Amino acid sequence: MKVFDAYSSYYNLLYKDKDYQAEADYIASLLGNNVKTVFEMGCGTGKHASLLMKKGYDVFGIDQSSTMLKQAKELGVDCDLGDVRYYDCKRKFDAVISLFHVASYQNTDEDVNKYFQTAKKHLKPQGKFIFDVWHKDAVLTQLPEKRVKKMEDDEVRVVRYCEPKHFPEKDIVEVNYHIEILNKKQTSDIYIYIDECHSMRYFSCEEIERFAHKAGFKIVDNIVWMTHDKPSSDSWGVCYILEVN
């Protein structure tokens, strides 16, 4: 299910407080000087890809949401419709990136294995695979909680209610969203209501190491997202840097 399709037009508004430039700078620092070509698994609306392109990288992305890809193409991103578990563009890249917890959307071991295999088959020898996940120690320590997010611009007002449901026996959190969208230019208050469920898996460092080894990767580093700190129970998002064996 392409869970982002229904409100992809409002996706960038919901995340307008997200510092894409800082994140693109961070990813570029992890890629190093020898990386020129990048394959992005789960490129969404193309914000990261377009910023990396401005830095001189040749970026190709895939996503399951055709409406998100439309926005990515408007930014000039070369992209295609595809599932990160099965896609094959018959090309090899210096690096593969997969951001904003795309890995955590892979709920079963089979899904995770296929996700890693997709990355591996698109990489040149010694190629890098960089991705972030929900970190198990943090999820179990902090526990998921209800949240409300409100964003607006000149045209729309969006309110998103988040109610998580935790399944610790599966290492899964079901993030249930109820989204209310008001077109501020309408003469009367007409709301669009969207309900979605994002099923997110969290991982321990040992689990990622097991999946990586099976796919033919070695772990170069694992660090707290947007830092170079080591993961702890305070770090919900952890970034992994893998290299083809």
N, C-alpha and C positions, 0 to 999 in steps of 0.2 A: 504493500500500500504506500502510495506517495503522500505521506502525511503532510507535507508542506504545500501541496498544490492549492488547497482551499484558500489560504491567506498569503500566498507568496507576494501578492501585490503590496501587502502591508509588512512584509518581513523586514525590509530595510528600515522601516519606521520603528518597529519593535526593537531593533538592535542599533538604532542610531547613536546610542551611547557607547557602543562597542568601538574600541580604538583599532580599526583595521590597519591603519598605517603603522602603528607600533607593533602589531602582530606580524605584519609583512616584514618589517625590519628585523624582528626577532627570528622569523623563519629564515630569512636571508643570511643571518649570522650563523645559523645552524647548518645551512647548506654548504657554506665555505666557498672558496674561490674557484674550484674546479668544476662546479655544476653550472651547466648552461641550459639543459633541457629538463623540464619538470612536468610530470603527470600528476594532476590533482584528482583524487578520488573523492567525489562529493563536493563539487565546486560551488553549489548553490547559485546565488545571484552573481557570482564572479568577482566579488570585492577583493579577496586576497589575490586571485589570479591577475586581475588588472593592475594591481599595485606592484606585484612581482614583475609583470611585463614592463612596467615603467623603469624597473631596475635593470632591465636588459635580459631577463630570462625568457626563454621560449616555452610558453606554458600551454598545455592541452588539458582540458578538464572534462569530467563526466558527472552527471547527476541523474537521479530518477525523476525529477520534476521538470516537465517540459516548460512550465510557466516560469520557473526560476531560470532555466537555461535561456529563455527569451531575453530576460534582463541581462544575463551574462553576455550574450551576443551583442546587446546594445552597447556594452562596455568594450567591445572588440575582442572578447575572449573566444578563442577557438575551442569549441566544446561539442559534446555529443550526448545523446540520451543513452544511459546505461546503468546497469546494476553493478555495484562494486564487487559483487561475488562472482560475476560471470563474464564481465566485459573483456574483450581482447581487441585492441586496435592494431595489433601486429607491428608495434613499434617498440623500441627500447629507449629508455630515458636515463639521464644521469641520476635523477632522484624522483621519488614518489612522495607526495605529501597528502595527508588526509586529516583535515582540521575540524574543530568544533564538535568533537566526540563522535564522528562518523563511525569509528570503531565500536563504540558502545551501543550503536544500533544493531550490531551483529549479536543476536541474543543466544544462539546455540553454538556449541562447539563446531558443528559443521559450517555454520555461517562464518565464524571467525577463521577457520582453516581456509575457506574459499576466498575470504577477504585478503588474507596474507598471500595466498597463491596468486591472486590477481596482481598484487604489488610486485611479487617476485618475477613474474613472467614479463613485466614491463620494464625491468631494470637491467642495465648493463652490468658487467662484472664489477664488483666493489661498489655498486650503486647504493644510495642511501634511501631508507624508508623512514619518514618522520610523521608521527601521528600522535594524537592525544586521546586519553580515555578518562573515565571516572575511576578514581582510585579507591580501592576497597577499604583500606584502613580509615580513610576520611568518611566515607559513606556510613560505615558501621559505627563510627564514633560520633559524628555530627547528626546523622539520621536525616532523611528527607523531610521537608516541612512545607506547609501551605504558604503560597506567596501570591501577591497581586502586583501586576505591572501595568502602569498607565503611560501611554505615549500619545502625542498628537502633533499635527502640523496644521497648515492652513486649510487642508481639505478634509482630513479625517481625525477622529479620536478613537483610539484603540485601548480597550481594557482586557487584560488577560489574567484569568484566575487559574492558579496552578494547585492541583490537589494530588499529591503523590500517593501511591500505594506500593508498599514494600513487600517483596517476596524474597526473603533472605536465603531460603532453601535453593533458589535459582540464581542468586546474585543479580536480581532484576529489580528495578524500580519502574513502575508504570506511572508516567507523568501525564495526568489527565488535565487537559487544557479546556477551559470554556472561554471563548473569545467573543467580545462584543465590539462591533465596529459601527461607528456613526459617521455618515457622510455629512459634514458640517455645512455643505453647500445646498443641501436639500431644504425645501421650504418647511417641511415637517420632520420631526425626529423619527426616522426610519432606521432601525438597527439591523445589521446582519449578525447572525449568531452562528458560531462555528464551534463544534466540539471535536477534540482530537485526543488520541492516546499515543504517547511516545514511549515505547518500551525500551528502557536503557539498561545495559549490562555494565556492571563494575568489575574491575579486575585487580588482582594482586600482582606484584612484580613477578612472583614465581609463575603465575599463570601466563603472563605475557612471554616470559622466557621460554616456557614450554611450547607455546604456539609458534614463537619465532624460530626456535630450533627445528621444529617439525617442517617448517616451510623453507629452511635453508638460510636463515638469517642468524647473525650474532648481534647481541645488544652492545652498542657502543656507549650509550648513556641513557639514564632515565632521570628526568629533572622536573621540578615543579613548573607548570606552564608559565611562560613569560619571565622565568628566572633561570638561574643555574643552581638552585638549591636542591638538596636531596629530598625525596618524598617523605611525608610524615602523615600523621593522622589529621593534620590541619590542612593538607593540600588535596582539595577535591579533584583538581585537574592535573594530570601528570603527562608529560611529553616524553615519548620514547624515540630514540635515534637508533635505527638498526642499519646494518650493512650486510650485503650479500656475502655469504661465506665463499 
